[in-house]
Amino acid sequence: MLDTFLEIASFRRCAIKRAAQPIDRREKSMIEDVVLDPPFNVTRASHVVLATKDLQRSKEFYCNVLGLIESDATADTLYLRGYEESCHHSLVLKKSDQATCERIGFRVLTDEDLDKAKRYFDRIGIRSDWVTVPYQGKTLHFSDPIGTAIELCASMTFVPRQMHNYSTYRGGSAQRLDHYQIAGDDVLKAYHFYNQLGFRPTEYVTDQNRMWGVWMQRKGNTHDLVFTNGFGPRLHHFAYTVRDAHDLIHLCDVAGSLGYAGAAERGPGRHGMGGGALFAYLRDPDGHRVELFNTHYQAIDLEPPIQWELHDPKRTDLWGMPAVAKWFFEASEFKNVQVKSPVIPTKPRTLEDVLAVKA
């Protein structure tokens, strides 16, 4: 009993395995000390910038099916947000010949944190550049060690929250941007980098004692940023919250009634990881993937991350069939970023695998 107590108390160098299984020493080494005083203060996932071939078609999808609110628009750019959000935008759509992801964005607390970030990146040899972005304050661009294109800002133009204007709700009534999932060629390298920035792992996935995926957070729920093994870097999906399960059903009903039945790629279903959120995944007219989901558990206290095995069927779905292969293997490339092969040559269990066995 004393050994068990001591192991839990020293959570910074260990991880809890499901079903109280013993922890392999090699698995322990994956999880680093939690960084409680990072070089600058990232607060949350903030916004994503996507390129679209048909701006009007994308507007119809995101406003009428997902229910996002238009904050501003120009001839070639659309700024959208969720009902809960007081920031000017959480999704930026730019007209382009290529459907790519330009960047994902994080908020930091103050402009001083941006200055600290610039000094930190200069010190560790990562290029970063100051840029001017409409409706944002001081903004810093950089790419992480696996090539993910990132921008940081501390402020945006304020707009009124609309969550009480129920008469204007449409489609899935998306409330706020919550997180991103990135397909990355080297998940462990990405984890090491973001751990030093104060991102804390809440859950992670292993395959033969190798880190296949990691869920990391800054805002106090299960994740702001997820990395999973795959050809990358590519944006697998970005996710908005909804109020309850009914909004997910209504989302799918509205998608079908407006001619977007084929956009529904996965769900509604219930995840195993992340606390069992109910979810639905859709592909927008350009193929970018967006998730709407209803809840995550709180992860504010210092505690060990939960470990899952890649082939545990309850990892991605508590019930129902696994996702189709394209959900695992298709994703949006980042603009002008080379895609690299994954360091772990593994294949998750897909719906096609299950059907082949049953046949």
N, C-alpha and C positions, 0 to 999 in steps of 0.2 A: 504493500500500500504506500509506503514511504517513497519507493522508487517511482511509482506512478505519479504521486503528488509532485515530486521534484521535476519529473519530465514535463508535466503540464506547466509548472511554474516557469520553466526555462523555455517558454514558447518561442522566443526569438530565434532559436536554432533548431526548431522541430516543426512537424506538422501532424495534425490529427488524421489518422486513416479511418475511413468508414468502417463500421462494425468492429472497432477497437482492435484492429490488426496491428502487429508490431511494425515499427518503422525501420526500414533498411537504412544503414548509415549513409549510403550513396544518395538516398532520397533526402536525408537531412541536409546534405551539403547544398542542395538546390536552393533552400530557403535561407536568405541572408538575414542579418540583423535588421530590424525595423529602423528606418532613419526618421527620428522624431524632430530633428532640426535641419531640414533640407536647405539647400542653397538659396531657394526662393519658394514662395508659397503659391502653388497651384491649388485652386479651390474646387474646380469641377470641369466636366465636359461642357462646352459652350455652344459650338456651332460647326456646321460642316458646309463646305463649298463644293458644289457639283457642277460639272459642265453638261449641258443638255443640247440635243440636236433640234428639239422642237419646244421652245419656251412656253408657248400657249398650251400645248398638250400636257406638259409637265405641271403647269399652273392648275389646269382642270383636275389632274390627278391629286395633287397635294392639297388643294383647297376643298374640292368637293368630295373626295374619297377619304383622305386622312382628316380633313377638317382644319387644316392650318389657316392662319390669318395672314392676309397680305399687309405688310407694314409699309412697303414702298416698292416702286417699280420704275425702271427705265426701259428704253427700247431693247436692251440686251441683257438686263439683269433683274431678277425678282428676289425680294427679301421677305421671308416668311417667318412666323413664330407660332408657338402653341398658346392655348388660352390662358395658362397660368403665368406666362412669361412677361416680365417687364423689360427685358432686354429687346433691342430693336429687331434682332433676327437670330434664329437658331438654324435656319437653312437658307443658303444663298444659291440660287440657280442662275447660271450664266450661259447664254447662247453660244454654241461652239459647233465646229464640224466633227468633233470627237467627244464621245460621252465618257468622261473620266471624272475622277475625284481630284480636285485641285489641292485641297487641304482639309484637315480636321483642326478644330480650334479648342483651346482651353482658356479659361479665365484664370488670372492670377489676382491677388487681392488688391495690390496697389501698383502705381507706376514705379515705385521704388523696387518692387519685385521684378519688374521688367528689366530695370538696370542691373539688378543682381543676376538675372538670368543671362543677360548679355556678357557680363564679366565671367560668369561660370563657364559658358560655352567657349569663350575666348581662351580660358585657362585650360580646358580639356581638349582643345583643338577641334571643336565643332563650329563650322561656319554659321553665323546668324546675321540677319540683315534687318534694319529698320525699314518699315514700309508704311505707306499711307493707305488706309482702307476706309471707304465711306461708312459713316455712322459708328465708327469705332474710334477709341482714343489711340494712344501710342500702341503700335503693334509690331511684334517681332516674329520673323520667319526663321525656321531652322528645319533640318531633317534629322531624325534620330539615327542611331547606328545601323539600323536595318533599312533605312531609306524612307520611312514614313514622313510625309510632308506635314509640318505642324505650324500653326500660328498661335501666338499668345497675345492676349490683350487684357487690360484691367478695367476697361469701361466701354460702354456703348450708350447711344442715345436711349433715354428712357421713353417707354410707351406705356399706356394704361393696361393693366391686367384685365382680361375679359372673362375670367372663369365663372362669374355670376351672370353673364349675359346669355342665359340658356336659350333664349329665343333665336340666337344666331348660330347655335351648335349645328354642325354638319358632319356627316360621315362618322369617322371614328372619334371625332372631338379630341384630337391629340392635345395633351396638356403641356408637356415640357420635354425638351431633349434630355435624355438620361445618360446614354453611353454609346461607345463605338466598339466594334469588333474588327480587328485587323488580322488578315492572313499574313503570316510572316515566315520567312525562310529559316530564321533562327530565334525561336521563342525565348530560349535561355538568355541570349544576348540582350534581347529587348527587356526582359525582366530585370536583369542586372542594371541596365541604364535607368529605368523608371523607378526602381527601388531606391536609387541614390537621390531621386527627386522627391522622395517622400510618399510615393504611391505604395499602398500596403496591399499585399495579396490576401484575398479572402478565400479563394478556392483555386485549385490547380489540378491539372490532368497529367498523368504519367502513362507512358507506354514502355514497358521493359526498363523501368528505372530512369527514363529520360523524360524531361519536361515537354509535353506535347501542347499544353495550353495553360494560360494563367489569367485570372480575373483580378484586377487591381482597382483600388478606389482611393479617392481623395475627399469625397463629400459625405461619407458616412453611411452609404448603403453598399451593396455588394460589389459594384464596379462602375467606374467611369471609362475604363479602357481594358479591353480583352485582346490577348494575342493567342492565336491558334496556329498550329503547324500547317504550312502549305506554301504554294508558289506565291511569292510576295516581294515587297509589300503590296497588298491590295486591300481595299475597304470591303470587308465582308458585308457589314450592315451598320446602320445607325438606328437608334431606337428612341421612340417617344412613349411616355406614360399615357395611360387612359384612366378614367375614374373607376371603372368596374368591368366585370366580365360581359355585361350586356353591350358595352361599347364595342367590344371585339366582334360580337355577333352582328351588330348593326353595321360595323365597318364592312364586313364581308357581304352583307345583304346589299348595301349601297354600291359596293364595287360591282356586284353582279348586275344590279339594275341599271348602272350607268355604262355598261359594256366593258367593264374591267374584270370580268370573271377569271380570265386567264392570268391576271396579275397575282392572284392568291397562290402562293407557292407552298406554304406550310402552315398547318394549323387551321382553326384554333386547336391548341393543345396545352399541355402543362409541362414545363421544364422540371428536371430534377435539380440541376445546378441553379444557383441564384435564389434559392428559397421556394421553388415551386411556382413561379409566376405563370399565369395564363398568358398565351401569346398568339400572335398571328404575324406571319411574314408575307410581304408583298413585293413585287418587282415593279418599279415605275416604268414609264414608257421607254426609257433608255436602258433598262435592265438594272439600274441601281436598286439595291435591296434595302428595305426599311422594315423595322419591326415595331409593332405596337404591343404593349404588355401592361399588366395591371399593378404589379407590386414587386418589391424586393425587401429582404429583411434588413434590419439595422445592423451596421457593423462599425460602431464608433469606438467601443472599448478595445483595448489591446488583447488580442486572442490569436491562437494559432490558426492558420488557414486549413481548410478542409481539402483532403486529397481524394481524387476520384481516379479510377482506372479507365483508360480510353474505351475499352470494350464493355464496360458496365452499361447494360441497356437502360438503366434508370438515370444515367448521367444527363441525357438530353431530353428524354421523355419519360414521365412517370407512368403514362399509359398510351396505348395506340402504337402505331407503326413508326419506325425511324424515318428521318427525312430522306427525300429523294437525293440522288447523287449530286445533282447540280447545286443543291443547297450547300453541300460541303466544298465543292470544287470550283464554282463560279463566283467571281467577285469583281469589283470595279478597280481598274488600274489607276494609279496615281499619275497625273500628268507629267510626262517626260521623265519617269522613273523606271529604271530597268527592273524587270521581274526576275527573281532568282529562284532556283530549285530549293526545296526544303532540305534541311540537314537530316531530318528523320523521315525515311521512306515508309510511312505507315498509311493505312487506308481505314477510315472509320467504317462502321457498319451502316449500310444504306438500305433504303426500301427495296431497291433492286436486288440486293443480296438476300433479303428475307424472302422475297417472292420467288427467287431462283431456288432456294432451299425447299420452299413449300411445293413448288412445281415438281 
